[in-house]
Amino acid sequence: MNGSVFQPVVTVSATFGTGGSVIAPRLADALGVPFIDRLITADMSQDVARREAKSREGLCEGEREVAPAGRFLSYFARAASVGAMMAPDPIIDDDETVRVSVEEALKGVAAGDPAVILGRAAAFVLKERPMTYHVRLDGPVERRVAWSARFEDLDLEAARVRQAETDKARTLFVKRLYRVDPSDPALYHLVLDSTVLGVEASVEVIMLAARKFLEGRPD
């Protein structure tokens, strides 16, 4: 890819329990493009089952590697509360280092390569990229909790705890690094309640909407 022609990209931002870890890779397979997961490298494989097994709704391995879970949440919570002047905890990477990690797998995409991207604040990072369609998956908390309890074999109370912690951590993560709120609908072309539609229908709706949008977008 020489970067002279921009191929279609779909970014997917998903709250906990909306099935983003299932919908995004299935969408990539349906579109025949690479899938880029949260904070890990692009996976060119077409094996959906293997990808789904490693990609769940909570904080992923890559996110934990950037900063261990408890430190991750407490650092970004403190940073958001006092502003950019706060010195980072020395055991946690500085903001620029984290941003580099977040965006590393997006270099080819930014230059023109196709992909479906889950997370990574991609709707903001790629907001100026041509041929790019941005999707947000969300829904009522109780339906999201119920879905994740079934999907991850958790009891409802454990799912509620994971939902609250994960949504808070990811929101603070994006706010700290990019000074935007990932729940802002202005960042997206489509906001979809996947807890009503389910996985297969959500993939179909996103495919239809993205294709209609991209058909009218020049390179």
N, C-alpha and C positions, 0 to 999 in steps of 0.2 A: 504493500500500500504506500503510495508516494505522497498522500496527503492532499493531492490536488482535487480529488472528488470525495465528498463526504457521503458515506453510506449510512443507512438508517440505524438509529440507536433508540432504545427505550430504557429510561431510568425508572426504577421502582423503589419508592420509599414506603415502608410498611411498619405500622405499629405492631406491638406484640399481639399474637393471636389472630392475625388477619391472613395467615398463610403465605406471607411473602417468601419464605424459604422453600415453599413448594411451587407457588405460582410463577415466580421469576424464572427458575430454571426450566420449567415446562414451557413458558413463553419463548425462551431462547431456543428450545428444541423445535417448537412449532414454526418459528421464524427462520430456523436454520442458521443461527448466528452464535458466536461464543457467549458464554455466561460468565460474568464477573461477580463474584460473591463479596460479602462484607469483609473487607480488609484481608482478603487472600487473593492469590493470582487468578487470572482467567483460566477457566476450565474448558478446554476444547472438546471434551468427551461428550458423546450423546447419551451416556448411560444415566438416565434420570434417577433411577432407584439409588445408585451409588451416591449421587450428589445430594439427594434428599436425606440420606442416612447421616451425612456429615453436617448438614446445614439445618439447624433448628431455629426456633423462634427466639430463644434467649440470646444473651451476649455470646458471640461466637469465639472460637479459639483465637482468631486473629485479634479481636478486640481485647481479649484478656491479655494477649502478649504485649500489646501496646502499653497497657498498664493493668496490673492485677485488679480483679473486680472491685474489692473494697476501696483500694487507693484510687482507682479510676473514678468511681462515683464521688468520693469525698473531695478529690482534687477539683473536679469540674464544678461541683456544688459550691465549694469555697471560692473558686475563681469567678464563677458567675455572680456571686453575691458581693464581691468587693471590686470587681473590674480588672482591667488589663494590667494595672500597676502591680498586682500581687506577684511576687517571685514564685516560680514553680517549685514544687517539692523536688529536692535534688534526686530522689529515687525514681522520678517520673520524667520521661522525655519532655523537652520544651515543645511549645505549640508548633513551631516550624518543623521539627522532626516528625511529630505526629502527622502533620499535614502531608509531608513527603510520603509517609507510609500509606496514608489514605489514598493518595493520588497516583501512586507508583504504577498501578495496573491500568490507569486511565490515559497514559501517554499516547498509546496507539489510537485509542478512541478519540481523543482530542484532536489528533491529526487526521482522522477520517475513517478509521476502522469501524465496522459494525459490532454491536454487542447489545445484550440486555444486562443492565447493571443493577444489583441490589444494594441499597444503602450507599455508603461513602459520600453522603451529601451530594450525590451526583447531579441532582436537579439544579443545584446552585453552582457546583464546579463547572458544569457543562452548559450553563444557561445561555451562553452566546454561541454554542456550537450549532451549525445548521443541521437539518434533518434529524432532530432529536426531539423525542416525545416523552414528557414527564408524567408519571403516574404516582398517585398516593393511595395506599390501601389503609382503610380505617374502619371503625365500627364501634358500637356501644361496648363499654368495658365488659359487661357481663357476658355478652355473646363471644367476645374475644377470649375471655377466661375459659368459658365452656369449651371453645374450639381447641385451645391449647391443652386443656386437661385431657381431652380425647387423643389429640395428636401426639402428645409427649407422655401419655400414661401417668398423669399426675392427679392427685386429689384436688378439689376445687380450691382449698385454702392455699396449697402450695402454688397452684397456678396464679392465684391472685397476688401472692407475694412476688412471684417472678415477673408478672405483668407490670406491677408498680415499679419495681426496681429497674427493669429493662427499659421501659418507656422513659423513665426519668433520666437514666444514664445516657441514652441515645440523644434525647433532647438537649441535655446539657453539653454533650459532646459536640453537636453541630453548632449550638449557640456559641460555645467557647472558641471553636476553631474558625467559624465563618460569620459570626454575629448575625445569624438569621435563625428564625424559628421554623423547624421542619414541619410544623403543623399549619403554616401559612398557606392557604389554598392558592395564593397568587404565584407560587412556585411551580404549580402543576397545570397540565392541560386537562387532566382527568382525576377526580377524586372518587373512589369507588368503595362501597361497603361490601367487601368480599365475604363478610359473615352471613349475608343474606344470599348472595349468588352462589357461593361455594367455589371450589377450585376450578373445575372445568369451565363453568359459565364465565367466571372472571377472566380466564385466559382468552376465551372467545371474544368477550366484550373489548378487552384491551387490544387484541389483534385487529378487530374491526375498526375501532376508534383510531388506533395508531396508523393503520393503512390509509384511512380516509384523510387523516391530517397530513401524512407524509406525501401522499399523491400530489398535493397542491403546493409542496415546498421545493423550490429549486435548490440545487447544490450550492 
